[in-house]
Amino acid sequence: MKILLTGSTGQVGYELERSLQGLGEVIALDRGRMDLADLDQVRDVIRSVQPQLIVNPAAYTAVDKAESEPALAHRINAEAPGLMAQEAARLGAAMVHYSTDYVFDGTVAAPRVETDATGPINVYGRSKLAGEEAIAAAGIPHLILRTSWVYGLRGKNFLLTMMRLAQERDELRIVSDQHGAPTWSRTIADSTALMLAQARAGGDGWWLRHGGTYHLSSQGQTTWFEFTQAIMELAGIDCRVLPITTADYPLPAPRPQYSALSSAKLMAADCHLPHWKDALRLCLK
Ligand SMILES: NC(=O)c1ccc[n+]([C@@H]2O[C@H](COP(=O)([O-])OP(=O)(O)OC[C@H]3O[C@@H](n4cnc5c(N)ncnc54)[C@H](OP(=O)(O)O)[C@@H]3O)[C@@H](O)[C@H]2O)c1
């Protein structure tokens, strides 16, 4: 199977390049080889590679910057994935795409399931939701995997930022009234590969039975404050962590207050997901 992988320099894309190796020939493309802001290039590259599967972790992920660049965020997060799906339809290919907990408004204090009503409250969330809708509209075999609070040992993420700041400061003041589940980029990549191995074993009928949208985030839930405490504890860093409120730390893009996802549907598909603290421990190990 020929697999076109986008965003190979990102947290999830980097891990996917490794996890997908057992499934076929992985053609990993960075922004230099396929810029999602350039729709003509996206079309040309897909037509020249002719993949049987497109895996698209590339995205405009700068949540705050998106507030001042809505058109660019929409092109990269909605129009480009929609075009990929149309090209996949031409080729008879399948597509795996990633989305976010930020498609929800965060007003319900219970883990969200796939069928819950969406209602993004920032530009990034709206652009990601539009991407989901464009892929679903193409009518191709697909998986849309919504994840949350992604971290890993490379790229720009909360874990690495906290570990750096803890070396520079005596104390960290961290928001304690936003709830969610930190998810290791490797968990996302390995779960994707597991689902795709099932798809390969299940033949064409698998996509009809199991394709669609899944929540893919660590089990359990926490706050950014508690996550930071766990990072300090597990990394053995001595730095005081103090709770603050969202109002104490204003940012350009509003965040959903409660964005935990229920991954029960994915777990029922034989894809086990670790508790967020166990995954963090493994990542730091
Ligand atoms: N990060 C999170 O906390 C989070 C939470 C929920 C869902 N998600 C979703 O999970 C997926 C993976 O996220 P991630 O954390 O791995 O993101 P990331 O680390 O920020 O990586 C984003 C990737 O997209 C690439 N990219 C950005 N603009 C591009 C463009 N115009 N053309 C081609 N490539 C472009 C980046 O390339 P460069 O290296 O060249 O910039 C990078 O490889 C995304 O769909 C994201 O929306 C992420």
The ligand as an SDF file (V2000), in Angstrom:
LIG
                    3D

 48 52  0  0  0  0  0  0  0  0999 V2000
   -1.2440   20.1580   19.1690 N   0  0  0  0  0  0  0  0  0  0  0  0
   -2.3860   19.9320   19.8540 C   0  0  0  0  0  0  0  0  0  0  0  0
   -2.4630   20.1740   21.0670 O   0  0  0  0  0  0  0  0  0  0  0  0
   -3.5880   19.3370   19.1590 C   0  0  0  0  0  0  0  0  0  0  0  0
   -4.7660   19.1510   19.9030 C   0  0  0  0  0  0  0  0  0  0  0  0
   -5.8670   18.5790   19.2760 C   0  0  0  0  0  0  0  0  0  0  0  0
   -5.7930   18.2170   17.9360 C   0  0  0  0  0  0  0  0  0  0  0  0
   -4.6510   18.4230   17.2370 N   0  0  0  0  0  0  0  0  0  0  0  0
   -4.6200   18.0370   15.8050 C   0  0  0  0  0  0  0  0  0  0  0  0
   -3.7130   16.9440   15.6900 O   0  0  0  0  0  0  0  0  0  0  0  0
   -3.0620   17.0170   14.4190 C   0  0  0  0  0  0  0  0  0  0  0  0
   -1.5600   16.9470   14.6220 C   0  0  0  0  0  0  0  0  0  0  0  0
   -1.1530   18.0770   15.4070 O   0  0  0  0  0  0  0  0  0  0  0  0
    0.3490   18.2560   15.9160 P   0  0  0  0  0  0  0  0  0  0  0  0
    0.2830   18.5270   17.3730 O   0  0  0  0  0  0  0  0  0  0  0  0
    1.2090   17.1580   15.4090 O   0  0  0  0  0  0  0  0  0  0  0  0
    0.7060   19.6160   15.1770 O   0  0  0  0  0  0  0  0  0  0  0  0
    2.1230   20.3280   15.0600 P   0  0  0  0  0  0  0  0  0  0  0  0
    3.1390   19.6560   15.9140 O   0  0  0  0  0  0  0  0  0  0  0  0
    1.8560   21.7900   15.2370 O   0  0  0  0  0  0  0  0  0  0  0  0
    2.5110   20.0460   13.5480 O   0  0  0  0  0  0  0  0  0  0  0  0
    1.7830   20.5930   12.5080 C   0  0  0  0  0  0  0  0  0  0  0  0
    2.3600   20.0620   11.2230 C   0  0  0  0  0  0  0  0  0  0  0  0
    1.6220   20.6750   10.1570 O   0  0  0  0  0  0  0  0  0  0  0  0
    2.5500   21.2380    9.2540 C   0  0  0  0  0  0  0  0  0  0  0  0
    2.0030   22.3600    8.5450 N   0  0  0  0  0  0  0  0  0  0  0  0
    1.5210   23.5210    9.0460 C   0  0  0  0  0  0  0  0  0  0  0  0
    1.1610   24.3300    8.0300 N   0  0  0  0  0  0  0  0  0  0  0  0
    1.4160   23.6490    6.8810 C   0  0  0  0  0  0  0  0  0  0  0  0
    1.2710   23.9480    5.5120 C   0  0  0  0  0  0  0  0  0  0  0  0
    0.8040   25.1290    5.0880 N   0  0  0  0  0  0  0  0  0  0  0  0
    1.6280   23.0200    4.6020 N   0  0  0  0  0  0  0  0  0  0  0  0
    2.1290   21.8230    4.9950 C   0  0  0  0  0  0  0  0  0  0  0  0
    2.3210   21.4880    6.2770 N   0  0  0  0  0  0  0  0  0  0  0  0
    1.9530   22.3970    7.2050 C   0  0  0  0  0  0  0  0  0  0  0  0
    3.7210   21.6550   10.1240 C   0  0  0  0  0  0  0  0  0  0  0  0
    4.8450   21.8770    9.2920 O   0  0  0  0  0  0  0  0  0  0  0  0
    6.0370   22.9000    9.7360 P   0  0  0  0  0  0  0  0  0  0  0  0
    6.9340   22.0820   10.6370 O   0  0  0  0  0  0  0  0  0  0  0  0
    6.6710   23.2630    8.4480 O   0  0  0  0  0  0  0  0  0  0  0  0
    5.3710   24.0540   10.4380 O   0  0  0  0  0  0  0  0  0  0  0  0
    3.8340   20.4330   11.0110 C   0  0  0  0  0  0  0  0  0  0  0  0
    4.4800   19.3800   10.3280 O   0  0  0  0  0  0  0  0  0  0  0  0
   -3.5730   18.2900   13.7560 C   0  0  0  0  0  0  0  0  0  0  0  0
   -4.6400   17.9780   12.9210 O   0  0  0  0  0  0  0  0  0  0  0  0
   -4.0940   19.1360   14.9080 C   0  0  0  0  0  0  0  0  0  0  0  0
   -5.1210   20.0190   14.4880 O   0  0  0  0  0  0  0  0  0  0  0  0
   -3.5380   18.9550   17.8160 C   0  0  0  0  0  0  0  0  0  0  0  0
  1  2  1  0
  2  3  2  0
  2  4  1  0
  4  5  1  0
  4 48  2  0
  5  6  2  0
  6  7  1  0
  7  8  2  0
  8  9  1  0
  8 48  1  0
  9 10  1  0
  9 46  1  0
 10 11  1  0
 11 12  1  0
 11 44  1  0
 12 13  1  0
 13 14  1  0
 14 15  2  0
 14 16  1  0
 14 17  1  0
 17 18  1  0
 18 19  2  0
 18 20  1  0
 18 21  1  0
 21 22  1  0
 22 23  1  0
 23 24  1  0
 23 42  1  0
 24 25  1  0
 25 26  1  0
 25 36  1  0
 26 27  1  0
 26 35  1  0
 27 28  2  0
 28 29  1  0
 29 30  1  0
 29 35  2  0
 30 31  1  0
 30 32  2  0
 32 33  1  0
 33 34  2  0
 34 35  1  0
 36 37  1  0
 36 42  1  0
 37 38  1  0
 38 39  2  0
 38 40  1  0
 38 41  1  0
 42 43  1  0
 44 45  1  0
 44 46  1  0
 46 47  1  0
M  CHG  2   8   1  16  -1
M  END
$$$$
